[in-house]
Amino acid sequence: MQKFTDRINNSLLEKIISSFIVISGTKHIFVGIDSTGFKITHASQYYTERTELRRKYVKLSIGADVLQQIICTIKIRRAPPRHDNIDFKPIITRASNILPLSVVTADKGYDSEDYHLLVRDYLNAFSIIPARYERVPIWRPHGRYRKKMKRGYPKLLYNQRNKDETSVSVIKR
């Protein structure tokens, strides 16, 4: 697997992944976004804490069709731990290039009015990204879509995001 990923071109890998989605026969993609981190070193946790080595991580962000549990797009970057927000826009736009999007779900870490605008106004899909802070009153968040999320969102659609978490768990195992 490591030799394969070293030798293959990223654009070719994207075409292979997108062909699986087109072959599956779906007309719209129900995308769930999630990310996870991997350690680069094989050193034990005890050793890294004792020697105060700089912690290096590889960040994997995936956009998966949660109805069929097929990974649509991936973004891999080598960076210290930080927000996943910078990967949202590239993943969503690449997924929309494969097939039109119907629903986009993400966890509270991706809560931003810009992302709601991207999904709803430019890509003509429905976004379900819950508000980050539940105790903040409705009048406080900026933007009409964030206020809509504060008022409520369809829990059945949002719970489909759990399948995206399952995909990440399978990759980590």
Phi, psi and omega in degrees: 000318181293320178296320180298313181291332177288325187270335186277146177282142182297321181292325177293320178297319177298320180293322178295315180296316181293331179293327176298322181289319180294321180293330183295340174088010178282152180261333179224151180255131174260097190267137169240137183245136176205162178218161180210163180243150177233145174281144178272322184275161176258009181289152180288161179297321179299315182294318181292326178287322182287321183269357180053046175290149176290128183281125179248137182227155168247128182257124178248122175245132181235148170241115186238146171284110188283341180285325179250358180055050175247130178285125182269309182221153177226155173219122181245130176218149179258111185203159172292162182300127177200187186296150178271356187301328184291345180266352185296307185297313178297323181292315182293317182293322177292323178293324180287339176287336179284301178214160177297147180269145174255308181223142175237123177242143177210162180277182187295340180294339181262015183292109178202141178294327179298322180289323175297317179297318179301311184288313187280317186271320184268324182258356176055047177235174180257127182254136175234096177230104184298157178293143185293315183250115185284331185275353178286135180294161185298325184289345187282314182293148178269141176102142184287326181287325176293324177293323176297320178294326176293324181287333179147158180210160181291112183293326180297319178290319181294326181291346174295340179297340178299331178292330175292320175299324178295319178298318178294320179297321178294320179296319182291328179288000000 
